[in-house]
Structures are given as structure tokens and as C-alpha cells.
Amino acid sequence: MSNPKKQHYVPQVYLNFFAEESGFLNIYDREKDEFRKQTPAKAGYSTHFYTVEVNGEKDYSIEKMLANHVEGIYKPVIKKIENRESLTREDKESLAVFIAFQHLRTPAQRKNYNDMVDNFTKQVSKIAFEMQKVHGQLEGFDDDEIEFLGETIENEKYDVKVPKEHSLEFMLSFSEKLSHMLLNHNFAIIKASSKSEFITSDNPYCMVKEHWSPSWSGYGVVNTTKIFPLTPRYLLVLKDVGDNVVYMQLGKAEVREMNFTIASWSDRFLYSKNEFLLKSLVEKIKKKLIQSK
């Protein structure tokens, strides 16, 4: 394998399922508010997204690991689902690993991680500054400098730069734990009705809070129903703890609601096999936003 500069945070093997017979994806760019068509090879990537520096040289080992050990396990399981074959424990493990990495490898998750570190660092800095001030440990600063420093820290007038190596380390270290947590759910494989399809996005792992989850709580594995679009025809729902695999079918209205959820979790891009469906969905989302104002 070569050392590719273009590194997919949504792998081609996944996006291929959402491409038209012509090989093109229908894409909506939320940032630019525009529709376009691109091949999976030219979508869902960023330059050197997983590349790190080791001894002054570019290291592509993370990109190669994802390509060789994560992305290749997806298609065989999907083929079994399309054929309505029974899924083995190993099949479920493969799907859980793929989904766990897909959740953790995106720009949205890197931003979430960086925001978490930024917030934690700033809160700790406030506490540390006050302790140093109380214990007279700021002797090297005059009164004006202490006042300026205190105002800067208290009002968070600075940014915390988080090296991408930190978020990559988190991705690698947490992926195994997350995949095990996902695996311990019943797998509900939802098929779209004949006149509807599922879309996907650049952040396809979606979470819907359970009704009992407090409004102040975050989104976790325990207090949410997990939704992941597998292909335009199939979607995976993980809700209850168990070891069963069940197949269900949703009508057009229910599929549309699922698509609204998928769109709401997108970071920037929506992907669809059906151009008309995508444009119609985006139009409905815009109308909802206007009505909510």
C-alpha cells in the first residue's frame, strides 16, 4: 500500500453503497448550501488526517491500519444482511468494530475531543491560578501582570491547541471499549420500504437520548439509542442489551424521520444515492428551521 495524502474519514467501502449506478454520490454541503455529485474516492476525506510525525518523517501507520484491518471487514457483513443470512458472533463483532471506528475517526469527533480538552484545561487553570494566588506563589509577577493574567484565565481569553496525536491516541485506545459496548446490544436491522431509502453523512453514528435520560446529561452508550445507516436499504438500531439479531421493516414516513435524525447529526456533508430524495429532505429541513424560529 502506498502512502496516500488523501485520507478518508468516511471510507470509500462504505460510501460505495450510497453511490448511484454511475458511481457518483449525491452530496449536500451544509457549509456552502450547495448540491453536487462526486465519486466516493473524492468525498469524505482530508489531507493527512491520520498522518503523524515520527522522528521528523511522516508516518502513515494509522491510515494503513484503518484500511487493512477496519474497512475490509464491512462489505462481507453487509452482503450477508442483504441476503438475509444469519449473522454470527464474529459478524456482529466486525460490524461493531467498524461502527466504533467510524464514530471516532471523523472531524466532528476530533472537534468534540479538542473541545473537551479545551474546557477541561481552562477549568483546571482557573482553580490552579486561584490556589497560586491564595498561597502567594505568584511572586514573579507584579500587580498589573497578575490582574491581566487573572482576567485572561477567568474570562477564557485564550485557546488551547490540542495536537492531533492526542485525539488519534484517544481513537485507538477507546475503539476497543466502544466496540465491546456496541456488541452487547441486540442488533435491529431495519429495512426501508420499497419506495424509500436511507441517507448517510460525514458523521453517521447517531444517538437519540432515552426518555428517562436527564436533559443535562451528555450523549453516551448507556442512555441513548444508537442509529447507523448501513446502506440505502438498511439501517442498524442498537437499543437494548442482548445478543439477538432481528430484521424489521419501516414505512416511508418512519424512514423519513430516521433520515431527519441522520441529517441532524451530520457535521457538514449529507450523502445519498437518490438525488431527488436528498433535495427533498434538505428542503423539508430548511422549512422546519424556519418554522421553529
C-alpha positions as CSV (number, residue, x, y, z in Angstrom):
1,M,0.0,0.0,0.0
2,S,1.3,3.5,-0.9
3,N,1.3,6.5,1.5
4,P,-1.8,8.4,0.5
5,K,-2.2,12.0,1.3
6,K,-5.9,11.9,0.9
7,Q,-7.2,10.0,3.9
8,H,-10.9,9.1,4.2
9,Y,-12.7,9.8,7.5
10,V,-15.7,8.2,5.8
11,P,-14.2,5.2,3.9
12,Q,-14.9,4.5,0.3
13,V,-16.0,1.0,1.0
14,Y,-18.9,2.5,3.0
15,L,-19.7,5.4,0.6
16,N,-19.7,3.0,-2.4
17,F,-23.1,1.6,-1.1
18,F,-24.6,5.1,-1.3
19,A,-23.4,5.8,-4.9
20,E,-25.6,5.8,-8.0
21,E,-25.0,3.1,-10.7
22,S,-23.0,5.8,-12.4
23,G,-20.6,5.7,-9.5
24,F,-21.4,9.2,-8.2
25,L,-22.7,10.3,-4.8
26,N,-25.3,12.9,-4.4
27,I,-23.9,15.3,-1.8
28,Y,-25.3,18.3,0.1
29,D,-22.7,20.6,1.5
30,R,-24.3,22.4,4.5
31,E,-21.5,24.9,4.8
32,K,-21.8,26.1,1.2
33,D,-25.5,25.3,1.0
34,E,-25.0,23.6,-2.3
35,F,-25.6,20.2,-4.0
36,R,-23.0,18.4,-6.1
37,K,-22.0,15.0,-7.3
38,Q,-18.7,13.3,-6.6
39,T,-17.3,9.8,-6.6
40,P,-16.6,8.1,-3.2
41,A,-12.9,8.5,-3.9
42,K,-13.2,12.3,-3.9
43,A,-15.6,12.6,-0.9
44,G,-15.2,12.2,2.8
45,Y,-11.5,12.7,3.0
46,S,-9.0,15.2,4.4
47,T,-5.3,15.6,3.6
48,H,-3.0,13.8,6.1
49,F,-5.9,13.5,8.5
50,Y,-4.2,10.5,10.2
51,T,-0.6,11.2,9.3
52,V,1.7,11.9,12.3
53,E,5.4,12.9,12.5
54,V,7.8,10.3,13.8
55,N,11.5,11.2,14.1
56,G,10.9,14.0,11.6
57,E,9.2,11.8,9.0
58,K,5.6,11.3,8.0
59,D,4.1,8.1,9.5
60,Y,1.1,6.6,7.7
61,S,0.6,3.6,10.0
62,I,-2.8,4.7,11.3
63,E,-4.2,5.2,7.8
64,K,-2.9,1.8,6.8
65,M,-4.3,0.1,9.9
66,L,-7.7,1.5,9.2
67,A,-7.6,0.5,5.5
68,N,-6.2,-3.0,6.2
69,H,-7.9,-4.0,9.5
70,V,-11.1,-2.0,9.8
71,E,-12.5,-1.1,6.4
72,G,-12.2,-4.5,4.9
73,I,-14.5,-6.2,7.4
74,Y,-17.5,-4.1,6.4
75,K,-18.6,-5.4,3.0
76,P,-18.8,-9.1,3.8
77,V,-21.2,-8.5,6.7
78,I,-23.4,-6.2,4.5
79,K,-23.7,-8.8,1.8
80,K,-24.9,-11.3,4.5
81,I,-27.5,-8.7,5.6
82,E,-28.7,-8.1,2.1
83,N,-29.1,-11.9,1.6
84,R,-31.0,-12.1,5.0
85,E,-28.4,-14.6,6.2
86,S,-27.9,-15.3,9.9
87,L,-25.2,-13.1,11.5
88,T,-22.6,-14.9,13.6
89,R,-21.0,-13.5,16.7
90,E,-18.0,-12.7,14.5
91,D,-20.2,-10.8,12.0
92,K,-21.6,-8.7,14.9
93,E,-18.0,-8.1,16.2
94,S,-16.9,-6.9,12.7
95,L,-19.9,-4.5,12.5
96,A,-19.3,-3.2,16.0
97,V,-15.6,-2.6,15.3
98,F,-16.4,-0.8,12.0
99,I,-19.0,1.4,13.6
100,A,-16.9,2.2,16.7
101,F,-14.0,3.4,14.5
102,Q,-16.4,5.3,12.2
103,H,-17.8,7.2,15.2
104,L,-14.3,8.0,16.5
105,R,-12.4,8.8,13.3
106,T,-14.4,11.8,12.0
107,P,-13.7,15.6,12.0
108,A,-16.7,16.0,14.2
109,Q,-15.3,13.7,16.9
110,R,-11.9,15.3,16.7
111,K,-13.5,18.6,17.3
112,N,-15.5,17.1,20.2
113,Y,-12.3,15.8,21.7
114,N,-10.5,19.1,21.3
115,D,-13.4,21.0,22.8
116,M,-13.4,18.6,25.8
117,V,-9.7,19.1,26.4
118,D,-10.1,22.9,25.9
119,N,-12.8,23.1,28.5
120,F,-11.1,20.8,31.0
121,T,-7.8,22.7,30.7
122,K,-9.5,26.1,31.2
123,Q,-11.4,25.0,34.3
124,V,-8.2,23.5,35.8
125,S,-6.3,26.7,35.0
126,K,-8.9,28.7,36.9
127,I,-8.5,26.6,40.0
128,A,-4.7,26.5,39.8
129,F,-4.4,30.2,39.4
130,E,-6.6,30.9,42.5
131,M,-4.6,28.4,44.5
132,Q,-1.4,30.0,43.5
133,K,-2.8,33.4,44.3
134,V,-4.0,32.4,47.7
135,H,-0.7,30.7,48.6
136,G,1.5,33.6,47.4
137,Q,3.0,31.6,44.6
138,L,2.9,34.5,42.0
139,E,6.0,36.4,43.3
140,G,7.5,36.7,39.9
141,F,4.6,38.9,38.7
142,D,3.7,42.5,39.5
143,D,0.1,43.5,40.4
144,D,-0.8,44.6,36.8
145,E,0.5,41.3,35.4
146,I,-1.4,39.3,38.0
147,E,-4.6,41.3,37.2
148,F,-4.1,40.7,33.5
149,L,-3.4,37.0,33.9
150,G,-6.4,36.6,36.2
151,E,-8.7,38.3,33.8
152,T,-7.4,36.2,30.9
153,I,-7.8,33.0,32.7
154,E,-11.2,33.8,34.3
155,N,-12.7,35.1,31.0
156,E,-11.0,32.3,29.0
157,K,-9.4,34.8,26.6
158,Y,-7.1,32.2,25.1
159,D,-7.2,29.0,23.0
160,V,-5.9,25.6,23.9
161,K,-4.1,24.0,21.0
162,V,-4.5,20.2,21.1
163,P,-2.1,18.2,18.9
164,K,-4.0,15.8,16.7
165,E,-1.8,13.0,18.0
166,H,-3.9,13.2,21.2
167,S,-7.3,12.7,19.5
168,L,-5.8,9.9,17.4
169,E,-4.5,8.2,20.6
170,F,-8.0,8.5,22.1
171,M,-9.5,7.0,18.9
172,L,-7.2,4.0,19.1
173,S,-7.4,3.5,22.9
174,F,-11.2,3.9,23.1
175,S,-12.3,2.0,20.0
176,E,-12.0,-1.5,21.6
177,K,-14.0,-0.5,24.6
178,L,-16.7,1.2,22.4
179,S,-16.9,-1.8,20.1
180,H,-17.5,-4.1,23.0
181,M,-20.2,-1.9,24.4
182,L,-21.9,-1.8,21.0
183,L,-21.6,-5.6,20.6
184,N,-23.5,-6.1,23.8
185,H,-26.7,-4.8,22.2
186,N,-29.5,-6.5,20.3
187,F,-29.0,-5.7,16.7
188,A,-32.2,-4.5,15.0
189,I,-31.6,-4.4,11.2
190,I,-34.2,-2.1,9.7
191,K,-35.1,-2.3,6.0
192,A,-36.5,0.7,4.3
193,S,-39.8,0.3,2.4
194,S,-39.6,-0.2,-1.4
195,K,-40.4,3.5,-2.0
196,S,-37.9,5.0,0.4
197,E,-34.1,5.0,1.2
198,F,-31.8,5.9,4.0
199,I,-29.2,8.7,3.6
200,T,-25.9,9.0,5.4
201,S,-23.5,11.7,6.4
202,D,-19.9,12.5,7.3
203,N,-20.8,11.7,10.9
204,P,-23.2,8.7,10.5
205,Y,-23.2,7.4,14.1
206,C,-26.3,8.9,15.6
207,M,-27.6,8.9,19.1
208,V,-31.1,9.6,20.4
209,K,-31.5,10.1,24.2
210,E,-33.8,7.7,26.0
211,H,-36.8,9.4,27.6
212,W,-35.5,8.7,31.1
213,S,-32.2,10.5,30.4
214,P,-31.9,13.9,32.2
215,S,-31.8,16.9,29.9
216,W,-28.4,18.0,31.4
217,S,-26.8,14.6,30.6
218,G,-24.5,14.1,27.7
219,Y,-24.8,11.5,24.9
220,G,-23.4,8.1,25.9
221,V,-23.7,4.5,25.1
222,V,-26.0,3.7,28.0
223,N,-28.5,6.5,27.8
224,T,-29.1,6.5,24.1
225,T,-30.5,4.5,21.2
226,K,-27.8,4.2,18.6
227,I,-28.6,4.6,14.9
228,F,-26.2,3.8,12.0
229,P,-27.2,3.8,8.3
230,L,-25.6,0.7,6.7
231,T,-26.8,1.2,3.1
232,P,-29.6,3.0,1.4
233,R,-31.8,-0.1,2.1
234,Y,-30.6,-1.0,5.6
235,L,-30.1,0.8,8.9
236,L,-28.9,-0.6,12.3
237,V,-30.5,0.3,15.6
238,L,-28.9,-0.6,18.9
239,K,-31.1,0.0,21.9
240,D,-31.5,-2.9,24.4
241,V,-28.8,-5.0,25.9
242,G,-28.8,-8.5,24.4
243,D,-27.4,-10.9,21.8
244,N,-30.2,-11.1,19.3
245,V,-30.4,-10.1,15.7
246,V,-33.8,-9.1,14.4
247,Y,-34.9,-7.9,11.0
248,M,-37.7,-5.3,10.7
249,Q,-39.1,-3.0,8.0
250,L,-40.1,0.6,8.3
251,G,-42.6,2.6,6.2
252,K,-41.9,5.7,4.2
253,A,-42.8,8.1,7.0
254,E,-40.7,6.3,9.6
255,V,-37.7,6.2,7.2
256,R,-38.1,9.9,6.6
257,E,-37.9,10.5,10.4
258,M,-34.8,8.4,10.6
259,N,-33.3,10.5,7.8
260,F,-34.1,13.7,9.7
261,T,-32.1,12.2,12.6
262,I,-29.2,11.2,10.4
263,A,-29.1,14.7,8.9
264,S,-29.2,16.4,12.3
265,W,-26.0,14.5,13.3
266,S,-24.1,15.4,10.2
267,D,-21.1,17.7,10.5
268,R,-21.0,19.2,7.1
269,F,-22.0,16.7,4.3
270,L,-25.0,14.6,3.6
271,Y,-24.7,11.7,1.1
272,S,-27.5,10.0,-0.8
273,K,-27.9,7.5,-3.6
274,N,-31.1,9.3,-4.6
275,E,-30.8,12.9,-5.8
276,F,-34.5,13.7,-5.6
277,L,-34.7,12.3,-2.0
278,L,-31.7,14.4,-0.9
279,K,-33.0,17.6,-2.3
280,S,-36.5,17.0,-0.9
281,L,-35.1,16.2,2.6
282,V,-32.9,19.3,2.7
283,E,-35.9,21.4,1.6
284,K,-38.0,20.0,4.4
285,I,-35.2,20.5,7.0
286,K,-35.0,24.2,5.9
287,K,-38.7,24.6,6.3
288,K,-38.6,23.1,9.8
289,L,-35.8,25.5,10.8
290,I,-37.8,28.5,9.5
291,Q,-41.0,27.3,11.4
292,S,-39.0,26.8,14.6
293,K,-37.8,30.5,14.7
